[in-house]
Amino acid sequence: MRVLRRTTALVLSTCLALSAIAADLVDTIARVKPSIVVVGTYQKTASPQFNMRGTGFVIGNGNLVATNAHVVPQESGPDDPALVIHVRTGEASSQLRGARLISRDVERDLAVLRVDGLPLPALLLRDSDSVREGQMIGFTGFPIGGALGFSPVTHRGMIASITPIVLPGGTARQLNEKAIRQIKRGSFNIFQLDATAYPGNSGSPVFDPETGEVIGVINMVFIKGSKESALSHPSGISYAIPANYLKSLVDQGR
């Protein structure tokens, strides 16, 4: 009987804790969403004129946007599409703002943009060295690109593992110049998430469900088979770059 009471008390305390986390997440999502933007390109003569490339989120003084390096196009000429962000200014209104790249870390797949116009609501970056395996997380972005519209969508999960990034296999064909540079510089820890992200989530902030502080940036999804299987048969395994690398990149761009 005593064991049964202890078990019942443990179950009740767990349920209460989960309920508290869910309640916190509701309020946190409302705070996070205004800081989430679409990163893309714009060209007046193209069809469509706006082309989404990934998710970004506002940081710093409200005029900086963080995203993945692979989301930002390579240096473009005067006739190429302009780098822009798509910002929601209300339930049914939005605007495009010009942006320019101020710093990029290709090895860690991070980039920081400076955005034109008035400051936007910014998210805080937390010391990601404090993150622990098993910690609950949320992330907000634009899964499956613009197919679902440009309304931010939130998923939740947990930190499944903190592990060194996986380097390419040891065949001569796979050891390209980029891989060799990575080996020389050494590996770095990355967050493996027990959560399902999709194409379009690249650049989404991974945040604490209670505070909304950013602890990482979604940068890739584990795919079983073809790219299309990421939609039809998602693996439920995603990866994020710890926020401390983003902090360093922001400091470099100042």
C-alpha positions in Angstrom: 0.0 0.0 0.0 2.9 2.4 0.9 4.6 1.7 -2.5 1.3 2.4 -4.3 0.9 5.7 -2.5 4.5 6.7 -3.4 3.9 5.7 -7.1 0.6 7.7 -7.2 2.3 10.7 -5.6 5.1 10.5 -8.2 2.6 10.2 -11.1 0.7 13.2 -9.8 3.8 15.3 -9.4 5.0 14.4 -12.9 1.6 15.4 -14.3 1.6 18.7 -12.5 5.1 19.4 -13.7 4.1 18.7 -17.3 1.0 20.8 -17.0 3.1 23.7 -15.7 5.4 23.4 -18.7 2.5 23.3 -21.1 1.0 26.5 -19.5 4.4 28.2 -19.7 4.7 27.3 -23.3 1.4 28.9 -24.2 2.6 32.3 -22.8 6.1 31.8 -24.3 4.9 31.2 -27.8 3.0 34.5 -27.7 6.2 36.3 -26.8 8.4 34.4 -29.3 6.2 34.7 -32.4 6.7 38.4 -33.1 10.5 37.9 -33.3 10.2 35.1 -36.0 10.8 36.2 -39.6 11.1 34.7 -43.0 14.5 35.0 -44.7 14.3 35.2 -48.5 15.1 37.1 -51.7 13.1 39.6 -53.7 13.2 40.4 -57.4 10.6 42.5 -59.0 10.8 40.8 -62.4 10.7 37.3 -61.0 7.6 35.1 -60.6 7.1 34.8 -57.7 8.8 38.0 -56.7 9.5 36.7 -53.2 11.4 33.4 -52.7 11.6 32.0 -49.2 14.9 30.4 -48.1 14.4 29.7 -44.4 13.5 31.0 -41.0 15.3 33.7 -39.0 14.7 35.4 -35.6 15.4 38.9 -34.2 18.2 39.4 -31.7 20.3 42.1 -30.2 19.1 45.7 -30.6 16.1 44.6 -32.8 17.8 45.2 -36.1 19.8 42.0 -36.2 18.4 38.6 -37.5 20.0 35.3 -36.9 19.7 32.3 -39.3 21.7 29.5 -40.9 24.6 30.3 -43.2 23.1 28.0 -45.8 19.9 30.0 -45.8 21.7 33.2 -47.0 22.6 33.2 -50.7 26.2 33.7 -51.7 27.5 37.2 -52.6 25.2 38.5 -55.3 25.6 41.1 -58.1 23.4 44.1 -58.7 21.1 42.2 -61.0 20.6 39.3 -58.6 17.6 39.1 -56.2 17.9 41.3 -53.1 18.2 39.7 -49.6 15.1 40.6 -47.6 13.1 39.4 -44.6 9.3 39.0 -44.4 7.9 40.4 -41.2 4.4 40.0 -39.8 3.1 43.4 -38.6 -0.4 42.1 -37.6 -2.8 39.3 -37.9 -3.4 40.1 -41.6 -0.6 42.4 -42.5 3.1 42.0 -43.3 6.0 43.8 -45.0 9.3 43.1 -46.7 12.4 44.7 -45.3 15.8 45.0 -46.9 18.7 43.1 -45.2 22.4 42.6 -45.6 24.8 40.0 -44.3 27.2 41.3 -41.7 28.8 38.0 -40.5 28.8 34.4 -41.5 30.2 31.2 -39.9 30.1 28.5 -42.6 31.7 25.8 -40.5 28.9 26.1 -37.8 26.2 27.1 -40.3 25.3 30.5 -38.7 24.7 33.9 -40.2 23.7 37.3 -38.8 21.9 39.9 -40.9 21.3 43.6 -40.3 17.7 44.7 -41.2 16.4 48.0 -42.4 13.7 49.9 -40.5 12.6 50.3 -36.9 13.7 47.8 -34.4 11.7 44.6 -34.0 11.0 42.6 -30.8 14.2 40.6 -30.0 14.8 37.3 -28.3 17.5 36.8 -25.6 20.3 34.4 -26.1 21.1 32.1 -23.1 24.4 30.6 -22.2 24.1 27.3 -24.0 26.8 25.6 -21.9 24.0 25.3 -19.2 21.9 23.1 -21.4 21.5 19.5 -20.3 20.3 16.3 -21.9 16.6 15.6 -21.2 15.8 19.3 -21.1 12.5 20.2 -22.7 12.6 22.7 -25.7 10.4 24.5 -28.2 11.2 25.9 -31.6 9.3 28.2 -33.9 9.6 28.6 -37.7 8.1 28.0 -41.1 8.0 24.2 -41.7 7.6 23.1 -45.4 8.4 26.6 -46.5 5.5 28.8 -47.6 3.2 25.9 -48.3 1.5 26.4 -45.0 1.6 30.2 -45.3 3.9 32.6 -43.5 2.4 32.1 -40.0 5.0 30.9 -37.5 4.5 27.3 -36.3 5.8 25.9 -32.9 7.0 22.4 -32.2 8.3 21.0 -29.0 10.6 18.2 -27.9 13.7 17.7 -25.8 17.5 17.7 -25.9 18.2 14.0 -26.8 22.0 14.3 -26.8 24.8 16.8 -26.7 27.4 15.3 -29.0 30.3 16.2 -31.3 29.2 16.9 -34.8 29.5 13.9 -37.1 32.3 14.2 -39.6 32.1 12.7 -43.1 33.1 9.0 -43.7 36.7 8.2 -44.4 36.6 7.6 -48.1 38.7 9.8 -50.4 35.7 11.1 -52.3 34.0 12.3 -49.1 37.0 14.1 -47.8 36.6 17.3 -49.7 38.2 20.7 -48.9 35.5 21.7 -46.5 35.7 18.4 -44.6 39.4 18.6 -44.3 39.2 22.2 -42.9 36.7 20.9 -40.4 39.0 18.1 -39.3 41.9 20.5 -38.9 39.8 22.8 -36.7 38.4 20.0 -34.6 34.8 19.0 -34.0 32.3 20.9 -31.8 29.3 19.9 -29.8 25.8 20.1 -31.3 22.4 19.5 -29.9 20.5 16.4 -31.1 16.8 16.9 -30.6 14.0 14.4 -30.0 11.8 16.6 -32.2 10.6 16.8 -35.8 11.7 19.7 -37.9 11.0 20.1 -41.6 12.5 21.9 -44.6 11.8 25.6 -43.9 12.7 25.2 -40.2 16.3 26.0 -41.0 17.3 29.0 -38.8 14.5 28.4 -36.3 15.3 29.4 -32.7 15.4 26.6 -30.1 14.2 28.1 -26.8 13.4 27.3 -23.2 9.6 26.7 -22.9 9.5 28.7 -19.7 11.5 31.8 -20.5 11.7 31.9 -24.3 15.5 32.4 -24.1 17.2 30.9 -27.2 19.6 28.0 -26.6 20.2 26.9 -30.2 19.5 27.3 -33.9 17.9 24.5 -36.0 20.2 23.7 -38.9 19.5 20.2 -40.1 17.2 17.2 -40.0 18.2 13.5 -40.1 16.6 12.1 -43.3 16.0 8.4 -43.9 16.1 7.8 -47.7 15.3 10.6 -50.1 14.6 14.3 -49.4 10.9 13.7 -50.0 10.9 11.2 -47.1 11.5 14.1 -44.7 7.9 15.0 -45.3 6.3 11.6 -45.6 8.3 9.7 -43.1 10.1 12.2 -40.8 12.8 10.6 -38.6 11.9 12.7 -35.5 15.7 13.6 -35.2 16.8 17.1 -35.7 20.0 19.1 -34.9 20.7 22.5 -33.5 23.8 24.7 -33.2 24.3 25.9 -29.6 23.6 29.6 -29.0 27.1 30.4 -27.7 28.5 30.1 -31.2 25.9 32.6 -32.3 26.9 34.9 -29.5 30.5 34.8 -30.7 29.4 35.6 -34.3 27.4 38.6 -33.2 30.4 39.9 -31.2 32.6 39.5 -34.3 30.2 41.6 -36.4 30.2 44.6 -34.0 
